[in-house]
Amino acid sequence: MRHAKELASRAVLPLVAAALPFVLLYSSMRTMHELDEQRAIYLRHRVSILVSRLESMDSTVDAGALREQLGENEPYLTGVAVISPSDADADQLAPLWRGQELFRTEFTPTAFRAHVPFHTSAGLRIARIDVSPAAADFLLVHARHNVIVASIGGLVLVALSMYSYFAMRRTASLQVRQLELEHLAHIGKMSAVLAHEIRNPLGTVKGFVQLAAERSDASVRPLLDRAVCETQRLENLVKDLLAYGRPSPPQWADTEWRDSAATAEAHARQLIGDRTIALSVAKVPLVWRSDPALLEQALLNLIRNAVEAIPAGAPGEIRIDAERSGAGEVVIRVRDNGIGLADSVRERLFEPFATTKASGTGLGLAITRKLAESLGGSLTLESRAGEGVEAVLRFNGAKRQEQNG
């Protein structure tokens, strides 16, 4: 239940933050529309004042004289005309003649135009008055500026809020990861101490069991042989725990790939046994500064994974290649055509003690990556489910050594 609430809060907060810009945009557009309505009301009020003055004036004078007289008190007046029932465009204003409308207003490209009926001594007339929209600028300019500034400020706050939210999540994720790494480091140290304490008595037990197996009769020897196998498995576990918790510092020396490749090939054929797995090892002339023992240990772990990735009883293929790239780095590839890696497995690929195998510690890849890093390199795995895995060891800046092929 708590996990579901956390997921809901994580989903709702970004949605709310994403919706806020649209809310601000809608609010700004609504405010702009209301400002336009207020402008129309204000201009209509100014036109009403002009019409009230027009009723007390002689409407028979020409339009120029009317404009001059009305413009004395209305500097924004741009045009005025008096329409009588006999004029050509009078029919278009029928609702105004019949009293069904008191005002008809519109914004033209250059003016606010109003048609307003009024009474004169000669009868009902309709005044067409044009007023510049600039008359209402004092209502709109500052208000629009304020709306724009407020909208931009709101968007900036939304952006900062989203940045802060995701920054906090990233910081929390990094803190959790840091705690996990510290926890794993603590476990590694405890495991190393425990493995060190187990190693000596385990060797003693194994030695006495082997001695007992040599002196026992045929009926007991199979049981003791099984005990020897189990102690050997425990020895391998102790070895892995020590390698992860207390990795050996590199002993730098000139490392010849052909020698390391021959050792790796021998281990690989021992692991393959009588399985129908084709093995190909490229023994190219390549020498660089490294630790041959640690390099061979890393290769052995990758080869073991490659052999175990191929289903039992099925034919397979393992290729081991080495080359020096154009950038000067030594690149070693271990390929297999096994079942590949599922997405769920890839996420925890180098996490220690995480394994999908029925037996094993899950330390193989974690140890191999540590070995690669201690030798100044890196380890990456490329895979697609059902298409095998390619493990790539890269030793950046590996010092080139001269070798005669």
N, C-alpha and C positions, 0 to 999 in steps of 0.2 A: 504494500500500500504506500509506504513512504517512497519507494523507488518510483512508483507511478506518479506521485505528486511532484517529485523532482523533475521527472521527464516532462510533465505538463507545464511546470513553471519555466523550464528551459525553452519549451516551444511557444508559450504564450508571450513571454517578454519580447523576443525578437519580432513576433507578429505585431504586438502593440507598437513597438518602436518603428516598424516598417509602415504602419498605418498612420502614424502621426503626421508625416509630410502631406499625405492626402487630406487629412483633417485640416491642416493649416492652409492648404491650397483652396479647399472648399470654403473655409471661413474667409479667406482673403477675397475670393470671387464674390461671395455673398456681401461682404462689406463694400466692395467696389460697386456692386449693383445698387445697394441702398444709397450710396453716395450719389449715384446718377439720378436716383429718384428724388433725393433732396435737392439736387441741382434743378431738376425740372420743376419742382414745387416753387423754388425761389424765383426762377425765371417767369413762371406763370404769375406769381405775385407781382412782379414788376410790370408785366404786361397788363394786369388788371388795373394798376395805377394809371397807366397810359390810357386805357380805355375810358376810365372815369373822367379823365381830363378831356378826352375826345368828345364825350357827350355834351360838354359845355362849349365846344368850339363849333365853328361854321364848317361843316363837313363838305360843303360844295366847293371849297377851294381845291386847288390841284394838290397832287401828292407831294410835290416838292415843298410847298408851303406848309403842309401838315407836318412833314418830317422836320422842317426847320423849327416850327413852333414846339413840337413835342421834344425835339432833341435838346432844347434849352435845359431841361431838367433830367434828360436821360442820355448820357453820352454814349451808351452802348446800343442805341437805336440804329439799325442799319437799313430799315425800309418800312414804309407804311402805305396802305392803300385802303380805300373805302369801296366796298362792293355793294351795288344796288341790285334789286330783284331782276332788273332788265339786263344786267351784264351777262356776257357769254358764259362765264364759269359759275354763274349763280346756281345752276341746277346741281352742281356737284356738292353744294353745301345745303341741300334740302333739309337734313335733320336740324341744322342750326336755324333755318328759317321757320321751321315748325316748332321750335322750342324743345325738341327732343335732346339736344345737346347744348350745353352752355359754353363749352370750350372744345376746340379741336387743336391739338398741338402735335408737333413733330420736330425732329432735329434734321435739318438739311445739312449738306456738307459744310456750309459756311455760317449757318444761323439757327437760332431757335425760333420757329415760326408758329404763330398762334392765330387762329380764326375765332373772333369773338363777336357775337351779335350785340348791338347797342341801339338805343333809340335817339333819334334826332327830331327836329321840327318837321322834317320831310317824311318821317316814318322809320321803319326798321331798316337798319343797315348792318353790314358785317365788316368789321375791320380786320385786315390782314397785317399783322405787325411782326417784323423780323427784329430780333434782338441778338447781339453777339453772345455766344456762350461764355465768352471771357468774363462777362458780368458776374458769373458765379465761381470764378477761379479761386477767390479767397476762401470759398467753402471747401474746395476739392484739393488744391495743390498740397497743402500741408497734411490734410487727412490722408491723401494717397501716399505721400512720402512716409507718413507714420505707419500705414498699413504695410508698405513694402519693407520698411526697416524692421517692423515687428515680425513679418513673415520670414525674412532672411535670418533674423535673430533666432526665431523658433527653429528653423531648419538647422542652424549651426548648433543649437542646443541638442536637437535630436541626434545630429551627427556625433557630437561629443558624448552624448549618453550611450549611443550604440558602440562607439569606440571604447568607452569606459567599461561597458558591459562585457564586450568580447575580450578586452585586455584583462579584466578581472578573471574571466573564465580561463584565459590562456595562462595567467599567473597561477591560478588554482591548479590547473592541469600540470604545470611545471613543478609546483610544490609537491603535488601527489607523486609525480614521477621521481622527484628527488628523494622523497621519503621511501619510495619503492626501491630505489637504487641503494639508499643507505641500509634499508632492511636486508636487501640481497647481499650487500657487502658484509653485514653483520653475520648473516647466515653462512656466507662463504668462510669467514674467519672461524666461526664455531665449528663448521664442518671440517676445516683443515686441522683444527686442534683435535677434534674427535677422531679423525682419520689417522692422525699421527699416533694417538694413544692406542688405536686398534691395530695398527700395522705390525708392531712387534709381537704381541701375543698371537695375532693371526698367523704370522710366519711360524711361530712355535707349534701351533696347532696343526698347521699344514705339514710341517716336518714330521711330527709324531704319527700323523695319519698315514703319510707315505711310508714311513718305516713299518708301521703296523701292517700296511697292505703288502709289503714285501715279505713279511714273515708269516702271513696268514695262509690258510688253506684256500682251495678254490671256491668253497661255499661262502666264505666271508669276503673274499677279495672284491667282488662286484659292489658290495655295499660300501666298502672303504674307498673304492675308485669314485663312487658317486660323491662321497664326502670330499675327496680331493677336488673334484670339479666344482663343488659349491664353494670351497675355500678359494679356489682360483677366481671364481666370479666375485667373491668378496674383495679379493686383492685388486681386481680391476676397478671395482667401485671405490675403494680407498685411493687408488691411483688417480682416478678422475677427481675426487674431492680435493686431493692435495694439489692437483694441477690447476683447479679453479681457485682454490683458496690461497695457495701460495705458489704462484707461477714462478718458474725458474728464470733468472735474468739471462739474457742472451749471451752466449760466448761467441763473439764475432770472429769469423774466419772466412777465407775465400771458399765459397760454396760452388761446387761444380754440379750443374743440373744433371748431367748424365749419371753421376753417382747417386744423387738423390732419387732420380727416376728409376734406377735399377733397384734400389731398396724399396721404393713404393710399389714397383711391379711385383717384387717377391711377396710383399705383404698382401697385395691384391689377389694374387693367385692362390695364396693360402686361404684367404677369406672366401674366394669363389669356390674352391674345392672342386667337386665334380659337377657343379651346375653349368648349364649351357649358356655361359655369359662370355661374349667375345671381349677381349681386353686389348686395347691399343695404347701404347705409351710412346710419345715422341721424344727421342733422346737427342735433342739438338745440342750443339756446342754452345753453352751459355754459362758464364761464371759471374758471380757478384758477391758482395759482402753480406753475409747472413750467418745464421746459426743452423748448421745442417741438421742437428738433432731436433730442434724445435720445428724446423721446416718439415722434416719427415713425420713428426708427430701430427702436425696439422694436416698433411696429406693423407695420413692413415685414417684420421677421423672422417675426412671427406670421402675417401674410398669406401669405408665401412658404411656410411650413409648411402652411397651410390649402390652398393651391393644389396643392402636391405630394402632399397626403394624398388627393386625389380621383383615382381611377384615370384614366390617359390614355384619351381617347375616350369616357369615360362622362360623362353630364350631372351637374352638381353644383350646390351652393348654398353661398354664403359670406355671412354676416351680421355686420355690425359695429355694435354698439350702445354707447351711453354714457348714464350717468345719475348722479345724485347720490342716494345712499341716505339713508334716514331718519337714519342715524348720522352723516351729514355727509361720508362718503367718496365719492370719485369712482370709479365702477366702469365699466370698459370691457371688453366681451366680444367675442371673435372666434370665431364658430362656423362649423363646416363639417360636411358630411354625408359625410365620407370614410370610410376603412376603420377609423378609430379606432386605439386603442393596445392592443397585447397586454400581458399582465401582465409578461412578461419585459422589455419595452421600458420600461414604466412605472417599474420599479425603478431604471433608470439614466437617467431622463428628463433631469435637469439636469446629468449628469456630462459635463464637457467632453471632446471628442475621441471621444465614443461616438455612433455613428450607424449606422443600418440602410440608409442610402442607398448607391447604387453610387458616388456622388461626393459630396464635401462634407467639412467638417472636424468636424461634430458640435458646433460652437460656438454655433449659433444660439440655442437655448434658454438655454444658460449665459450668453451675452451679454445676452439679453433680461432674464433674472432680475437680473443685475447692474445693468442700466439701471434696472429698476423699483425696486430697492433704493436706488440712488443718488438717485432722485427721491422717496424716502420712501414707497415702496409695496411691493407684493408681486406675485408671479405664481404662479398655480395653474392646473393643467390637469385637467379633468374629462372622462373618456372611458370608454366601454365598447366592446369590440371590435365592429366592424361598425356602430356608431351614431354615428361622428364624434367630434369633439373640440371642447370649449369652453375656450378660453384666457381667463382672467379676470385683468385688471390691477386692483388695488385700491390707491388712494392714500388711506390713512387720514389723517384730519385735514387734508385738502387745503383750503387757505384759499379761502373763497368770495369771488368777485369779482362786483360788481354788473354786470349786463348788460341792456340793453333788447332784448327779443326783436324 
